[in-house]
Amino acid sequence: MAAMATWFLIVIYLAFISLGLPDSLLGAAWPVMRPDLGAPLEAAGMLAMIVAGGTIVSSLASGRLIDKLGTGPITLISCLMTAAALLGFSFAPSLLWFALLAIPLGLGAGAVDAALNHYVATHYEAHHMSWLHCFWGVGATGGPLLISYFIKEHDSWRAGYTAVAIIQVALVTILLATLPLWKKVAAQRSMLRASSRPHHSDASVKGSNKFTAKTDREEDIRPSAQPMRLPGVKMSMLAFLFYCGVETLVGLWGASFLVGARGIPAETAAWWISLYYGGITIGRLITGFITLKVSNRILILVGPLISALGAVLLLLPLPGAITLAGFVLIGFGFAPVYPGLIHETPVRFGRANSAKLIGYQMAVAYTGTTFLPPLFGLLASQAGIGLFPVVSLLLIVLMLLCSEYVNRAIKRKYLIA
């Protein structure tokens, strides 16, 4: 039983690779795609907005779809949609076709994201969430590497999209072969959890703060009729908005900054952006182990500080190696933030409120992904791509301030109560 669940977890990780692969392609390829399509600089932001809009729609509908179809079929259908959209990108003759194909790409991404997060949170231990998002980073890192290779060796960004589409089809084949296991593993994990006493292996839940015990007695048992009015909830939403906005912004516009502001060749810029995603990936792999000893609250504080240091390095007129280190530091600092914020939701606001609030948080996160990078694209088209480090640093600081405000607000509540 345990062995099958462990092996099946690898299938879930592979599925999350398929979620990460498309996320980093557009930003890495855009410096060479743009002249080929005759598109303005800010058009990448428009395409990203369409993808993110589809993601919001499908994530909001994912609960009903999971209840009706199950997690396995939803994941399979979603990956098939993204594979078809990516293959279409490799042949799309104009920006209009890209905009149309961005719709199924976004719809597929949102459904698989929500479905897999829900499945892992329900049937596996909490530290697996960090590793799940680590495998998103594997896909996000591999995308720019493939684009860089095909631009350099074959002078073709289209071939890079074709290669990623083929990888997606291979993952779809694996998901199809394992489709009967989804319900079987879920049933076995539910029986195992029911026969065991509840326990928490993560430091983020086990004694992560002084008010955890009180939330166990109150919000864990009685859900709030108006969870949005709980202390710190709105600022928590803003933390998700700023984090996902800046994470996407760096991936989408980083290569354009390197090419336009630093004069770095497009294939080199794409490779450097892959190292940004590599920083996220390695960081989340490490975070999965660190959470066994260190609380999420500390990681969510230290991570953005590391990212802010990376953004400062991009601001300074330093050698190329230092600029590269700046991107890696930004990614490495981002690593614990999103999984940590998700994991802290039951601790901060009570388990009885967490399901609804996590859904709200993901919707707000996708809103940041939808609007902040395109808004920067408009700003860059008027004021120059050189503002990229300044805006990135500002969003990182705002995200950190919002998260720390939540901690103080909840601490005040339980000190007063």
Buried (B, 14 or more C-beta within 10 A) or exposed (E): EEEEBEEBBEBBBBBBBBBBBBBBBBBBBBBBBBEEBEBEBBBBBBBBBBBBBBBBBBBBBBBEBBEEBBBBBBBBBBBBBBBBBBBBBBEBEEBEBBBBBBBBBBBBBBBBBBBBBBBBBEBBEBBBBBBBBBBBBBBBBBBBBBBBBBBBEEEBBBBBBBBBBEBBBEBBEBBEEBBEBBEBBBEBBEEEEEEEEEEBEBBBBEEBBEBBEBBBEBBBEEBBEEBEEBBBBBBBBBBBBBBBBBBBBBBBBBBBBBBBBBEBBBBBBBBBBBBBBBBBBBBBBBBBEBBEEBBBBBBBBEBBEBBBBBBBBBBEEEEEEEBBBBBBBBBBBBBBBBBBBBBBBBBBBBBBBBBBBBBBBBBBBBBBBBBBBBBBBEBBBEEEBEBBBEBBBBBBBBBBBBBBBBBEBBBEBBEEE
